[in-house]
Amino acid sequence: MARLARLQPGTTAYERNAPDAHLVTASLAGSRLAPFWIEDAPARADRATLRGERDCGLLVLGGGYTGLWAAVHAKLRDPDRRVIVLEARRTGWAASGRNGGFCEASLTHGEANGRSRWPDEYDTLHELGLRNLDELAADVTRLGIDAQLDRTGTLTVAVEPHQVHELEDSEGFLDADGVRRRIDSPLFLAGAFDGTETALVHPARLVEGLAVAAEELGVEIYEHSPGRRLDAERDGVRVRTDDGVVRADRMILATNAFPSLLRRYRWHTVPVFDYALMTEPLTAAQRAAIGWEGREGLADMANQFHYARPTADGRLLWGGYDAVYYWGGATAPAHYDRLETFERLASHFFATFPQLEGLRFSHRWSGVIDTSTRFSAFLARAHGDRVAHVAGFTGLGVGASRFMALAALDAVDGLDTERTRLEMLRTLPTPFPPEPFASLGINLTRHALDRADHREGRRGLFLRALDAVGMGFDS
């Protein structure tokens, strides 16, 4: 069992308390390369593939949270509107079925990021985010979705002395004894609990529940039907798939980290891989050893941070830390299995919970985050506002996707609303540069963040320069 080590310059708590490498190897030995959430959702048959020609009032490209929220609310607004959703694989296959299930109120990726970018409207954005979370929970109930939504809140923990000082003025501050009464880890030096701004959900059950609700409202969903080309027409747009064509009056692009059919916006996001592990169900003794009776979400304060949460059947999810960009924005299947990252995650898990030595991981997986330079979503328009493009959630899209879907609907419907008047939704993030500069800049940033975590949080010249031009990372 790992023991709490003394502070050593140039190391992190996870390195100082690393478990034996054999323990890490054994914990991963039987794991499946598959998202736990997707396997845990009720089995279903594939939906039909689009063949032939269709006409509709609204076409949505992308069968994840954003696209399905847009489709559902389009029908709730106008039951007579014909709405079609095209999904390249299966609904929820990508980020919507692979995330940690943290449904947060924030639309801006945290207060610091939001206040620095939109100081005059941050308070409005914060209120809209809280309202959106309440409305999302109400929608889940109204639509009869079994999403295992639980408003348990989030515990943010300090594992390094300098992080304690950053937390001391936080609401809900807990000293070491207080935080360990909630979740017991020898690494936790302090914490802050927020019980209002985060709900936990079962990601795949939420996305499939939205798909079923959409179909019950009359939405047509076609799977294995990737959009290949978008053309403007006099009164709308035309999208070609491998086996069909859809003509639509209006269109919403919700393809997340995958290339947009609007080439002008392709470098406004880059795909960054995030990795996660899921344990086997804990025994009663293992649960007693760590506490966690509040079943809240958990995150640490590092630049390269971890996130964790319990599941309804008594497992623990553990993810984050490594955020990997591959040359040219590649999303090849080989990138979904990265042994060095899974071993690092497992090592950090047992450094955090040495009392769980011997626990094994049942699943390992990864997914692609649509990262923007402002770390929050944006709304872009094209073809005379007949097309809206939503992307850039940067890992915080479970809750914000509903808000952005409604904003996109407002935009294509030509509505003047509180959402469409927001400066946040009338401006775009700075695009990433093309290769080789994208890889150079992103990997330099990742190295600098890692170096800061190893230097008691002190940000070097490169990070300070990014902060000065509004591109500093805020996790």
N, C-alpha and C positions, 0 to 999 in steps of 0.2 A: 504494500500500500504506500502511495506517495505521501510524503510528509511536507508540511509547510516549511519552505526554505527561507533562509535569511535574504534580505535585499542585496542583490548583486548588481553593480552598475552595468548598463548595457544589456540587461535581460528583462523579460516580462515575467509576470507571475506564473504564466502558463509554462514558460521554459524552466523557471526555477523549481517548479513542482512537477516536472514531467514524470509520468509513470514509466515503468520498464517497457521497452520496445516490444517484448514478447506479449505483454498484456494487450497492447494496441493491435498487434497482428491477429491475436486470437479473437479479439472482439469483432473484427471485421470479416473473419474467415467465412462465415456462412451468410453474409449479407447479399441481398439481391440488388442488382442495378435496375431499380424501378421506383417511381414515386409512390410512396406509401399511400398517399391520399387517393390516387387514381385506382389503385388496387382495392382500397377499402370502400370505395363507392359501390353502390349496387350495379351489377352487371347489366349491360344493355347491348342491343344490336346496333350496328352502324346505321346512320341515317342515309337516305338516298343521295346519290351523286347527281348534280345538275346535268341534264341532257336536253338539248334543244334550246328554244328561245323563250324568254319570259319578259313581261313588262310589269313594273311595280311603281308604287309611289316613293318608296324608300328602299334602297339597297344598303346593307351593312356588310362590310368585308371584315371578317374576323369573328370567330365564335368563342371569344373569351368574355371576361366580365364587362368590359366597355361595350363591346358589340351587343351583347345580350341585354344589358341594362337599357341600351338605346332602343333595341327592338321592342322590349316589353313596354317601355314608356311611350314609344311611338303608337302602339296599339291602344294603350290606356288613354292617350290624348285623342286619338281618332280611330275608333274601332273599324271604320270602313276603309282605312288606308291599307293597301297591300304592301306588306313588308317581307323582304327576303334577306336571309343571312347566308353568306357563303363562308365556309370554313375549309382551309387547305387540308386539314387532317380530321381530327375529331374535336368536337367542342370541349374546351378545357384541357386540351393536350399540352399546351405550352404553359406560360407563367401562371395562368389562372388555376391550374391543377397541381402546380409544383411549389407554390410559395409556402411560407411558414404559417399562414392563417391568422396573421395579425391584421385586424381590420381597424385602422386608426382614423381618428377624426381629422388629423392634419392634412391640409391640402398643399402645404408649402414645404414639406419635409422638415418640420420642426420650427420652433419660434425664431431661433437665431437666423436661420436661412430666410424665413419669411420677412422678418423685420428688416434685414439688411437689403432685401430686394424690393419690397413694396411697403415702405414704412408708413405711408399715408393710408393704406387700406388693409394693413395686417389685421387690425382688430375685426374688421368686417370679414376677412377671410377666415379668421379663427372661429367667429360665430357661425359662418356658413358651414364650416367643417363639422362643428358640433351638431348643427341642425341636420346635416347630411347623414351623420352616423345614426341619429335618432330615426330619421326617415328610412334609412336602409333597414334598420331592425324592424320597423313597422311594415315595410314592404315584404320582408322575409316571412313575417307572420301572415300578412294579408294574402300572399301568394301561396302559402302552404308549403314553404320550402324547409326541408329538414336539414338545415345547415349547421346544426350543433352550435348555434351562436350563443356565446356566453360572455357577458360583460364583466369580466373579472379584473380588468385593468392590467397595468404593467409595472413591474419592479425593475428599476434601473440601478445597477450596482457598480461600486468602485472596487477595483481589485489592486489598485496601486495607490500609494499615499497621496500623490498629487491629485488624483481623481476625487479623493475625499473632500479636499478644499473646494473643488468645483461644484460639489453637491450640497455643501453646507447651507446655502441660502435657498435651497429648493423647498417648495411646499412638499409635505409628506416625507421630510428627511428622517432617516433612521440611522442610528449609530450601529456599530458592529453587532451588538447584542440584539438590537431591534431587527436588523435585516436577517440575521441568522435564525430568529424566531419564525420568520416567514419562510425562508428557504435556507437550509443549513449547508453552507460550504465554508471550509477554512480559508478560502481565498477572499471572501466578501468582507471588506473593511467598513463599508457604509452603503446606504442605498437611499432611494427616493421612490415612494409608491404613489402612483396616480391611478385612481379607480374609475375615472370618468371618460377618458379619451381613447380607450382601446377596448375592443371586443375581440374575442377569439372565435374563429369559425373553422369548419372543415372545408378546405378550399374546393375540393372536387365535388362535394355534395352541394355547395353553394352554386357552382357554375352549372352543374347538371340540373339543379332545381330551377335555375333561371331559364335554361333551355326548354325544359318541360313546360314551365309557366308561359313562356313565349309561344310555344306551339298551341297550348290551350287557348291562348288569345287569338290564334289564327296566323301566327308568323310561320313562314316556310323556311326551314333550315336545311341546307344542303351541305353534306360533309364530303371530304376528298374532292373539293371543288375550288382549287386555288385561282384567284384572280390573276390573269396574265397580262392584261392590257386594259388601260382606261382611256377612253376617247370622249371628248366633249361633243355633244350634239346641240341642235338649236334650242331645244327645250329641256335638255337633261344630259345624261351621260350614258355611255355604253361600256360594259365590262365583258371581256371575253375570258372564259375558262377553257380547260382542255377539251370539254365536250359540249359547251353551250355558250349562250350569250344572254346577258340581262340588260335591258334598257330601263332606266330609272329616272324619275323626276329629280330625286335628291339622293345623296349618297354620303355615308359616314365610313371613313377608313379607320379601322381599329385593329391594326396588325401588330401593335406592340413593338417588339425589338426587331421584327423582320422587315425587310425593305418595303418602303411605301411605294405604291403605284405612282405617286407624285414624286418624280425624281428630285424636284427642288428641295424637298424636305428630308432626303435620305441621310444627310450628314448632320441633321439636327439631333439625332440620337446615335448611339453606338451600342451593340450588344455586349453585355458583360455577364459572364457566367458566375452564378452563385451556387454553392454546394451545401448539401444537408445530409444528416444522418437521422435515422429513427431507431430507437431501441426496441427490444422485445418488451412485453409487458413486465412491469416491476412486480416483485413479490410484495406481500404485506410488510415484511421486514425491511425490504429496500425502501419502500415508501416511507416507513416510519423513520428511517435513517436520515432522510433529507427533508422531511416535513412537507412543505409545498401544499399545505391544505387549502390555501386560497385559490389554487389552480390558475394563478395569474401568468401573464407573459413575462419573460425575463430577457434583459439585454444588459451588456456591459458598456463601459464608456470609452473604449479604445477607438482610435480612428478605424482600425480594422476590427470591427466589433463582432461579437457572437450574439445570437438570439436563440431562445429556447422556450419551450412550452410543453405542458402535458397534453395528452389526448384523452378522449372519452373512455378508451379501453385501457388506460393506465400505462401508456408508453411515454417516452420523452423524446421530443424532437430537439436536435442540436445542429445549428447551421451558422453560416456566415463566415467571417474572417477573410478568407481568400476571395477576391473579386478579380476575375481573370478575363482580360481582353486578348483575343487572338488576332493575328495579323489580318488586316482587311475586313475585320468584322465577321470572321468565319464562324459558322455555327454547325460545323460538321459533326456527325454522330460520335466520332472519336473523342470530341472534347467533353462529352457528357460524363465520361468516366476518367477521373484524374486521381490516381492512387495517392500521390503525395499530399494532395489536399485532404482526402478522406482520412489518411493516417494522421495528419496534423489536427484535424477536427477531433478525432478519437482521442488523441493525446491530450488535447485541451479539455475534453470532457472529463477524463479521469483525473486530470489535475484539479478540476473544479469539484468533482465529487469522488474523492478517493474511496469513500465508503461504499461505492457501487462497483468496486473491483469485481470482475467476473461477469458483469452484465454484457450481453452481446447486442450488436446492432443487426436488425432484421433487414433494413433497407438503406441504400445509399442512392442519391440521385442529384441532379443539378437542373438548372433552368436558366433562361436568358433574361436579363433585366434590360429594359429600354432606358438607357442612361442618357440624360441631357446635361448640358453644362450648367444649368441652374438647379438641377436635382429635383425638379418638380415638373408636373405635366404642363403641356401647352396645347393650345387650340389653333390650328392653321386652317385657312380657307382657300378655295380655288374655284375656277370656272364660274365666276359670278356668284359666289357664295352658295352654289348648288352642291358643293362638296366640302365636307369638314374632315380634317385629319387630326386625330388625337394620339399623343404619344408622350414619352419622356417621364414616366412616373418614377423612375429610378428606385424601384423596390418598394414603393409605398402606394401601390395602386389598388389594394383590395377594397378600401373604402372610397378613395378618391376617384376610382373608375366610375362609380355611379354618378358623382357630381359632374365629371367631365362628359359623361354620356348625355346627361341632361343639357349641358351647355352646348354640345354639338347639335343636339336636336333643336335647341333654340336658334342656333346659327342657321341651319339649313331651312328651318321653317320661317326665317325672317323675323323673328321675335326680338323685341327690345326688352330685355329682362335684367334683373340685378346681376345675373351671371354674365351676360354678354357685355355689360358695361364695365366689368372689372378690368383694370389695367393688366393684371396677370394674364387675362385671356385675350387681350388686344396686342400683346407683345410676344416676341419669339425669343428663345434662347440663342445664344451665339452658337453657330454650327461648329462641329469638330473639323479640323483640317483633314485633307486627304492623306493617304499614305505617302511616304513613310512617317509623316509628321504626327499622325494620329497615334500610331503605336509608340513612337518616341515619347510624346507628351503624356499619354496615359500610363505607360510603364514607369516613367520618371516620377509621376505623381504617386503611383502605388509604392514605389521605393521610398519616396520622401515621407509618406504616411507611416510606413513601417518603421523608418528611422526615428520619426517623432515618438512612436509608441515605445521605442527602445531608449529614448532620451528623456524620460519623465514628462512626455507631452510637449516638449519644446519643439516648435515648428522652425524648420530651417529656412534659408533664404528663398529657395524655390517655392515652398508653400506660402511664405509671406508675400511673394510676388503674385501668386495666384489669388490670394486673399485681396490684394490691393486692386486687382482688376475684376473682382466679382466672380471668380471662378474657383475660389477655395472650397474644398470639399467639406460638407457638413453632414456627418452620418446620422 
